[in-house]
Amino acid sequence: MVATRLSPDSWIHAGFTALVAQGSSALKAEALARDLKTTKGSFYWHFKDVPAFHQAMLRHWEDASLHMLDVALHDDGTPVQRLRHFAQSAPTAQNGLASHGTALEPAIRAWAHENPTAAAVVARVDARRMEALDHLLTEMGLSNPELSRILYGARLGMAEMSGRDGIDNENALGTLVDLILALYG
């Protein structure tokens, strides 16, 4: 095996790839090193241990998710346009996560079912997203708290479906936003 010098981001990217393809059990130094055709020494050069690597992955996902939330909700445009952007934007379309496709968020959420650290990060992201969605809907004069839960739940469910079948659900989510606005507007 030829040792390859990799950056922490290379390892994190490989971790996301393994998580999507094989689940959280694949997030181990030896398996990732084998996939990257390098030694475990490279892994341990960048990360104290596997839990520190997991923390780095989760921090990267959280930062990317919250960045995309800020982009979607602080974009120029009317509140309706920002709501559509929020509903239709892939949560991790930037910050190096787009290459993992729509399956990454469901994979992170599956990991959170078995890992308390991942669960805490997912809970923080969910809380920020719900808070932002509540604020946006209130700005539009829609104060029913169930609307936020319906929209966010649909977005999560559509991400799960897209991760499984590869079908882009942006138009379906846009239709849901239109329906809600027609009913309440």
Backbone bond lengths (Angstrom), bond angles and torsions (degrees), N, CA, C in turn:
res aa  C-N    CA-C-N  psi(-1)  N-CA   C-N-CA  omega(-1)  CA-C   N-CA-C  phi
1 M - - - 1.444 - - 1.524 108.00 -
2 V 1.312 116.26 127.83 1.454 122.24 179.51 1.533 107.99 -87.04
3 A 1.319 115.34 126.22 1.462 119.05 179.14 1.525 109.32 -71.38
4 T 1.310 115.84 132.37 1.451 122.52 179.95 1.519 108.01 -119.12
5 R 1.328 116.46 133.48 1.458 119.67 178.01 1.526 108.18 -82.02
6 L 1.294 115.88 120.36 1.459 122.01 -178.09 1.524 109.88 -121.00
7 S 1.316 115.45 154.90 1.460 120.99 176.32 1.525 109.35 -89.52
8 P 1.329 117.86 165.25 1.465 119.27 174.15 1.527 111.74 -57.31
9 D 1.341 116.86 -37.70 1.468 119.92 179.02 1.529 111.80 -63.42
10 S 1.328 117.23 -33.66 1.473 120.13 176.76 1.523 110.62 -62.85
11 W 1.324 115.76 -42.07 1.460 120.43 178.28 1.528 111.08 -67.03
12 I 1.322 116.14 -42.26 1.468 120.28 -179.98 1.523 110.03 -63.70
13 H 1.322 116.96 -43.66 1.468 121.23 177.25 1.528 109.82 -59.64
14 A 1.327 117.01 -44.85 1.464 120.76 178.07 1.527 110.79 -62.91
15 G 1.320 116.07 -36.32 1.462 119.80 177.58 1.519 111.44 -63.42
16 F 1.336 117.24 -44.20 1.465 120.00 177.92 1.524 111.11 -63.75
17 T 1.315 116.57 -40.38 1.467 120.35 178.31 1.524 110.32 -60.98
18 A 1.332 116.42 -45.42 1.464 120.93 179.63 1.522 111.11 -66.24
19 L 1.334 116.90 -40.24 1.464 120.89 179.74 1.523 110.49 -60.58
20 V 1.319 117.11 -45.85 1.467 121.40 179.74 1.525 110.87 -64.95
21 A 1.324 116.82 -43.25 1.469 120.71 -174.24 1.525 113.33 -78.38
22 Q 1.356 116.60 -37.72 1.460 118.96 -169.66 1.528 115.20 -128.02
23 G 1.318 117.74 -7.70 1.450 120.09 -177.98 1.512 112.05 91.06
24 S 1.312 115.05 177.64 1.465 120.77 -172.74 1.527 113.56 -66.65
25 S 1.306 118.67 -20.76 1.464 119.97 178.62 1.527 112.16 -65.91
26 A 1.326 117.49 -15.74 1.468 121.81 179.41 1.524 112.43 -85.58
27 L 1.331 118.16 -2.26 1.463 121.36 -175.01 1.529 110.75 -88.09
28 K 1.311 115.66 61.43 1.462 122.64 -179.58 1.519 109.11 -125.33
29 A 1.325 115.82 147.44 1.468 121.46 -175.03 1.517 112.08 -57.06
30 E 1.307 117.77 -47.59 1.467 120.35 -175.35 1.527 111.93 -65.31
31 A 1.319 116.93 -45.35 1.465 120.32 -179.85 1.529 111.19 -64.17
32 L 1.330 117.05 -42.62 1.459 120.38 179.19 1.522 111.39 -66.49
33 A 1.327 116.75 -40.37 1.471 120.34 177.78 1.525 110.48 -61.21
34 R 1.309 115.99 -42.11 1.474 120.32 178.00 1.526 109.84 -61.29
35 D 1.325 117.06 -45.71 1.473 120.62 179.28 1.524 111.51 -62.22
36 L 1.332 116.89 -35.12 1.466 121.47 -178.80 1.530 112.72 -88.51
37 K 1.319 116.10 -1.74 1.462 121.94 -179.95 1.541 111.51 57.11
38 T 1.316 113.48 49.36 1.464 120.22 178.44 1.528 108.10 -141.65
39 T 1.304 115.63 -173.47 1.461 119.90 -178.93 1.532 110.57 -99.12
40 K 1.326 115.15 160.78 1.464 119.90 174.99 1.526 111.34 -64.49
41 G 1.320 117.19 -24.08 1.458 121.08 178.88 1.524 111.67 -58.07
42 S 1.318 116.28 -36.37 1.465 120.32 177.31 1.521 110.24 -63.32
43 F 1.321 116.43 -41.72 1.473 121.03 177.57 1.529 109.84 -59.01
44 Y 1.344 115.27 -50.97 1.458 120.00 -175.27 1.537 112.58 -73.94
45 W 1.290 117.70 -13.06 1.456 120.69 172.48 1.532 110.17 -67.50
46 H 1.343 114.79 -35.65 1.461 120.72 -175.65 1.525 113.98 -97.51
47 F 1.321 117.33 -27.21 1.465 121.09 -174.30 1.524 109.29 -129.78
48 K 1.311 115.88 134.16 1.471 121.83 -179.32 1.524 110.70 -57.93
49 D 1.341 114.95 -43.19 1.453 120.79 -178.98 1.527 108.44 -161.87
50 V 1.318 117.13 -179.09 1.464 120.74 -178.31 1.528 111.67 -64.10
51 P 1.338 120.50 -42.37 1.469 118.69 176.13 1.538 113.24 -58.75
52 A 1.330 118.10 -36.29 1.469 120.53 176.83 1.526 110.14 -65.83
53 F 1.325 116.78 -37.19 1.469 121.29 175.34 1.526 110.21 -63.21
54 H 1.318 116.64 -45.52 1.471 120.44 177.78 1.525 110.34 -58.24
55 Q 1.333 116.29 -43.85 1.474 120.87 178.42 1.534 110.39 -59.10
56 A 1.332 116.63 -42.84 1.470 120.46 -179.66 1.528 110.70 -64.80
57 M 1.321 116.78 -40.69 1.470 119.88 177.21 1.522 110.74 -61.68
58 L 1.314 115.39 -48.25 1.466 119.86 -177.73 1.523 111.71 -65.32
59 R 1.327 117.29 -38.35 1.464 120.75 177.37 1.537 109.84 -63.71
60 H 1.324 116.55 -41.50 1.469 120.80 178.92 1.530 110.28 -62.71
61 W 1.336 116.78 -45.37 1.464 120.43 179.61 1.528 110.79 -64.27
62 E 1.332 116.82 -43.71 1.462 120.46 179.81 1.531 110.56 -62.06
63 D 1.324 116.82 -47.24 1.467 120.08 179.54 1.524 111.34 -59.85
64 A 1.326 117.00 -44.97 1.470 120.74 179.89 1.523 111.03 -64.55
65 S 1.311 116.88 -42.17 1.464 121.18 -179.38 1.518 111.42 -63.87
66 L 1.324 116.83 -44.05 1.459 120.33 -179.09 1.528 111.43 -72.42
67 H 1.329 116.74 -31.65 1.467 119.63 174.68 1.530 110.07 -63.24
68 M 1.323 116.91 -45.34 1.464 120.30 179.60 1.521 110.80 -65.27
69 L 1.311 117.66 -33.92 1.462 121.10 175.67 1.529 109.50 -62.51
70 D 1.324 116.35 -46.77 1.462 119.87 178.87 1.522 111.29 -61.40
71 V 1.322 117.13 -42.08 1.466 120.71 178.97 1.525 110.02 -61.34
72 A 1.320 116.40 -46.46 1.467 120.58 -177.18 1.518 112.29 -65.56
73 L 1.317 117.76 -38.72 1.454 120.57 -172.76 1.524 114.47 -94.39
74 H 1.313 117.31 -13.21 1.462 119.27 179.67 1.520 111.38 -114.45
75 D 1.300 115.29 14.02 1.449 121.54 175.86 1.524 109.12 -67.34
76 D 1.300 116.26 152.06 1.463 119.20 174.18 1.521 108.65 -63.77
77 G 1.266 115.93 149.42 1.458 120.24 178.32 1.506 111.36 131.73
78 T 1.311 114.17 175.63 1.455 120.88 -179.36 1.522 109.49 -75.31
79 P 1.324 117.08 163.90 1.467 119.02 175.16 1.543 111.89 -56.78
80 V 1.308 118.23 -36.75 1.468 120.90 178.56 1.525 110.27 -63.51
81 Q 1.326 116.95 -42.92 1.466 120.04 178.58 1.526 110.96 -64.48
82 R 1.341 116.21 -40.08 1.469 119.25 179.02 1.523 111.19 -67.69
83 L 1.339 117.48 -35.53 1.464 120.37 176.59 1.523 110.37 -64.21
84 R 1.320 116.33 -45.09 1.468 120.08 177.22 1.528 110.12 -60.45
85 H 1.335 116.37 -43.77 1.466 120.08 179.88 1.526 110.49 -60.85
86 F 1.330 116.51 -44.67 1.460 120.09 177.85 1.530 111.03 -59.98
87 A 1.328 116.54 -47.63 1.463 120.41 -176.65 1.519 111.88 -66.44
88 Q 1.316 116.60 -34.43 1.452 119.62 -172.21 1.522 114.67 -97.27
89 S 1.320 118.22 -13.89 1.460 118.61 -176.38 1.516 110.73 -80.72
90 A 1.307 114.90 138.29 1.458 119.70 174.65 1.522 107.66 -66.99
91 P 1.330 117.97 132.61 1.463 120.40 -174.48 1.523 114.37 -60.05
92 T 1.318 117.89 -24.95 1.457 120.07 -174.79 1.522 110.85 -128.62
93 A 1.318 117.33 42.93 1.459 121.13 -175.10 1.523 113.40 -75.01
94 Q 1.304 118.19 -11.33 1.465 120.40 -179.67 1.520 109.36 -128.70
95 N 1.303 114.51 -169.35 1.466 122.85 176.99 1.525 112.35 58.53
96 G 1.326 117.27 37.62 1.450 120.98 174.44 1.513 115.32 77.86
97 L 1.316 119.12 6.70 1.458 120.67 -177.15 1.524 113.05 -102.95
98 A 1.317 117.99 -11.00 1.461 121.13 -176.84 1.528 111.84 -60.97
99 S 1.324 117.03 -31.62 1.463 119.89 -177.52 1.525 112.57 -66.04
100 H 1.329 117.26 -14.81 1.465 120.80 179.28 1.523 111.55 -88.94
101 G 1.304 116.14 -6.67 1.456 121.42 174.76 1.516 113.15 69.27
102 T 1.318 113.43 -165.31 1.457 120.46 -175.49 1.532 112.52 -75.85
103 A 1.322 117.66 -7.92 1.465 120.64 -178.24 1.523 113.37 -81.28
104 L 1.339 118.38 -11.47 1.460 119.22 -175.41 1.522 112.57 -67.78
105 E 1.314 117.83 -48.14 1.470 118.68 -177.57 1.532 111.53 -60.85
106 P 1.337 119.92 -46.04 1.474 118.44 175.89 1.535 112.45 -60.45
107 A 1.324 117.54 -33.99 1.471 120.34 178.84 1.527 110.43 -67.78
108 I 1.326 116.93 -41.07 1.477 120.78 176.49 1.528 109.37 -62.27
109 R 1.314 116.92 -42.80 1.464 121.31 -178.94 1.533 111.38 -66.92
110 A 1.312 117.42 -36.51 1.470 120.37 175.84 1.530 109.70 -64.66
111 W 1.307 116.78 -42.25 1.467 121.84 177.09 1.527 109.55 -59.61
112 A 1.328 116.97 -39.62 1.464 121.37 -178.56 1.524 112.56 -64.00
113 H 1.327 117.22 -23.88 1.473 119.81 178.42 1.521 111.92 -68.30
114 E 1.316 116.65 -22.85 1.468 119.87 -176.32 1.526 113.48 -117.24
115 N 1.329 117.13 -6.44 1.456 120.48 -174.99 1.526 109.70 -129.15
116 P 1.332 117.68 115.51 1.469 120.49 -177.31 1.529 113.83 -61.62
117 T 1.320 117.84 -33.04 1.463 120.53 178.76 1.524 109.98 -66.75
118 A 1.322 116.47 -46.01 1.467 120.25 177.29 1.523 110.15 -63.90
119 A 1.325 117.05 -38.64 1.467 120.63 179.67 1.533 110.78 -61.89
120 A 1.325 117.01 -39.86 1.469 120.37 179.58 1.531 111.02 -65.25
121 V 1.323 117.04 -39.72 1.466 120.62 178.95 1.524 110.35 -67.09
122 V 1.317 117.22 -44.94 1.468 121.06 178.16 1.524 109.97 -61.16
123 A 1.314 117.27 -40.71 1.469 120.68 179.03 1.528 111.18 -62.87
124 R 1.338 116.96 -40.47 1.472 119.73 177.71 1.524 111.42 -64.51
125 V 1.327 116.65 -43.83 1.473 120.34 179.43 1.522 109.66 -64.33
126 D 1.317 117.10 -45.15 1.469 120.36 178.55 1.524 111.49 -59.21
127 A 1.330 116.46 -44.12 1.464 119.96 -179.17 1.523 111.08 -62.37
128 R 1.333 117.12 -43.44 1.472 120.29 179.04 1.523 110.89 -64.96
129 R 1.319 116.56 -41.84 1.468 119.75 179.69 1.526 110.78 -64.78
130 M 1.323 116.92 -44.35 1.472 120.27 179.58 1.529 110.76 -64.69
131 E 1.319 117.22 -42.47 1.462 120.83 178.40 1.534 110.50 -59.99
132 A 1.316 116.42 -44.39 1.470 120.47 179.88 1.522 110.99 -66.47
133 L 1.308 116.26 -39.94 1.463 120.43 179.39 1.535 110.20 -66.62
134 D 1.321 117.43 -43.21 1.473 121.03 175.65 1.529 110.77 -57.04
135 H 1.328 115.52 -45.88 1.464 120.38 -179.33 1.530 110.79 -62.21
136 L 1.317 116.98 -44.45 1.461 120.98 -179.35 1.523 111.25 -63.84
137 L 1.322 117.31 -43.73 1.464 120.30 179.26 1.533 111.12 -66.10
138 T 1.336 117.03 -38.65 1.465 120.43 176.65 1.521 110.17 -63.01
139 E 1.329 115.95 -40.32 1.467 120.85 177.17 1.535 110.87 -59.63
140 M 1.329 116.32 -28.72 1.465 121.37 179.44 1.529 111.62 -88.66
141 G 1.334 116.96 -0.98 1.454 120.57 -179.59 1.521 113.36 85.89
142 L 1.325 116.98 14.58 1.471 122.04 179.26 1.528 107.82 -108.56
143 S 1.321 116.86 102.60 1.459 120.31 -173.22 1.527 114.37 -103.85
144 N 1.308 118.41 3.84 1.455 121.22 179.05 1.538 108.97 -70.60
145 P 1.343 118.73 114.14 1.469 120.69 -175.99 1.527 113.33 -65.06
146 E 1.318 117.77 -21.26 1.460 119.03 178.19 1.532 111.92 -67.40
147 L 1.326 116.87 -27.14 1.463 119.38 179.61 1.526 111.23 -61.93
148 S 1.325 116.72 -41.75 1.470 119.93 177.65 1.519 110.55 -61.44
149 R 1.316 116.14 -45.34 1.466 119.87 -179.00 1.527 111.32 -65.03
150 I 1.321 117.07 -39.59 1.466 120.93 179.22 1.527 109.89 -63.67
151 L 1.326 116.16 -49.25 1.469 119.58 -178.79 1.528 111.41 -63.47
152 Y 1.317 116.36 -45.47 1.460 119.27 -178.28 1.529 110.97 -68.15
153 G 1.321 116.37 -41.68 1.466 119.58 177.16 1.529 111.62 -61.53
154 A 1.317 116.32 -40.40 1.466 119.92 177.33 1.522 110.36 -64.49
155 R 1.322 116.21 -40.58 1.468 119.76 179.43 1.524 111.15 -63.05
156 L 1.323 116.76 -42.94 1.464 120.33 178.29 1.527 111.30 -66.07
157 G 1.327 115.65 -43.53 1.463 119.49 179.03 1.513 112.36 -64.14
158 M 1.318 116.89 -39.76 1.461 120.25 178.20 1.527 110.68 -66.19
159 A 1.341 117.06 -37.46 1.467 119.98 176.74 1.528 110.08 -62.63
160 E 1.319 116.36 -40.95 1.467 120.90 177.38 1.526 110.32 -61.62
161 M 1.321 116.26 -46.79 1.469 120.05 179.52 1.526 111.03 -62.93
162 S 1.328 116.73 -44.85 1.462 120.48 179.82 1.522 111.21 -62.46
163 G 1.334 116.06 -38.48 1.460 120.17 178.15 1.518 112.48 -63.49
164 R 1.317 116.74 -28.86 1.466 120.87 -179.42 1.522 113.00 -88.71
165 D 1.337 116.40 -42.92 1.468 117.83 -173.53 1.524 114.15 -108.78
166 G 1.339 117.11 -5.61 1.452 120.74 176.85 1.520 115.33 74.51
167 I 1.320 117.54 4.86 1.461 120.69 -179.31 1.518 108.97 -85.48
168 D 1.324 115.54 132.70 1.459 121.95 179.24 1.524 108.81 -76.05
169 N 1.325 115.80 125.46 1.463 120.95 -176.84 1.527 113.40 -106.69
170 E 1.324 117.83 17.72 1.462 119.64 -179.50 1.522 111.71 -59.13
171 N 1.313 117.59 -43.60 1.468 120.14 -179.22 1.516 111.27 -65.08
172 A 1.325 117.64 -38.33 1.469 120.26 178.94 1.524 110.51 -63.53
173 L 1.318 117.33 -41.54 1.460 120.21 178.51 1.523 111.16 -68.01
174 G 1.316 117.18 -36.45 1.460 120.36 174.93 1.516 111.12 -62.75
175 T 1.333 116.97 -38.50 1.463 121.16 177.07 1.524 110.76 -64.30
176 L 1.327 117.28 -40.13 1.464 120.33 177.56 1.531 110.84 -62.35
177 V 1.318 117.31 -43.99 1.472 121.03 177.04 1.528 109.12 -58.95
178 D 1.324 116.34 -46.26 1.484 119.82 179.29 1.512 112.20 -59.91
179 L 1.331 117.47 -41.37 1.456 121.60 178.56 1.530 111.80 -62.80
180 I 1.335 115.45 -45.21 1.463 119.57 179.67 1.517 110.28 -62.80
181 L 1.322 116.38 -43.97 1.467 119.64 179.96 1.515 111.71 -65.72
182 A 1.330 117.30 -35.56 1.467 120.40 177.51 1.520 111.36 -67.93
183 L 1.328 116.31 -37.33 1.468 120.45 -179.60 1.524 112.36 -73.33
184 Y 1.324 116.56 -39.38 1.458 120.77 -173.10 1.520 113.68 -105.16
185 G 1.319 117.04 -13.17 1.456 120.28 -174.17 1.498 114.28 -80.30
